[in-house]
């Protein structure tokens, strides 16, 4: 038995959430309206009712907010990759700064002594790492390549992506046609993409071995578009170059201010926005203020994104990372750059060893943990007693939680904090906070 659709309603939007929904000033429960902005008068229809709130679709904007802009992407609202394309970039930054300050106050009961100016960069075509979903849809008689739909498991039907680096984002239709011509088109669930300064790589996950004809098709496409193609038949260890292809030069990106080049593999973690990453590193060095007498500890150091630039101005740097293969690549990056005052170690920082830092000269610390934060490291950090701790975070909630302990238990003060727009058009909030004793 079908349910009669709800009647349209008109209301003013009193708040905007980071996922792009507006909160309607409607009687009864809260109503979250997709794509509505604070201050707008809109017409909406409730489409899903829950115990504490309702969800609604936006039918019409009667009075738009000054911050509303036309989304650049044709499938915005359907694709789950972005949530804020209808909001001007400057307002996105203001919202993200507000989220950081709210979390610090509400969770950490802290207010930074100084709010750092937001770090931003290009709002479009910036994303140099992505995992694209692939699906051969029989009813459409074509292969879809892109991100999944918002709150749904289906692959969005998209011809291009405006936030991906153009080397990837403008080639979705070409990838669709390529995979559609393969015998294994039903057995390719994803493509992992990575863009370096001088090369682009794509890893095709294949559940069945491609035929010789498939290999030839992939090879011709790779040469035409100047893209390195890899095949992955199982776990990460199964990734191999497309047969007949080898590349002597690894993927890399340059940090010219520090005279550093960082090489990486297509599966390595790296900051997705190259411009914001460079500005973030510069701000980190400015805030930590190392000199020739400084001994820096870089936790969750990865490939040396912070460690290597810091080593150009510090006396010594110790970088610690869980993944042994990334530690090996960080060491190689240091050697290739002619840097000899940095040491990289492998350790699980979610269960830090008692002798995490044997060198008691450490006086500056930088950490860039995953979304879960660094709760297990707070006691070791307090014991180290560095003069300054710079915490880079991709989750304001866990940052605020850990900040409270650094202040209450460690005798630090929150000297400065601010946001970095590493993912424009999305709800991701990247932050940086400086703690001083």
Beta strands, then each sheet from edge to edge (+ up, - down):
strand 1: 9-16
strand 2: 21-24
strand 3: 30-34
strand 4: 41-49
strand 5: 53-63
strand 6: 114-115
strand 7: 129-137
strand 8: 142-146
strand 9: 190-195
strand 10: 200-205
strand 11: 228-232
strand 12: 240-241
strand 13: 251-255
strand 14: 260-264
strand 15: 295-299
strand 16: 316-321
strand 17: 342-346
strand 18: 364-367
strand 19: 388-393
strand 20: 413-420
strand 21: 430-436
sheet 1: 1+ 2- 3+ 5+ 4- 1+
sheet 2: 6+ 20+ 21- 19+ 18+ 15+ 16+ 17+
sheet 3: 8+ 7- 9+ 10- 11- 12+
sheet 4: 13+ 14-
end
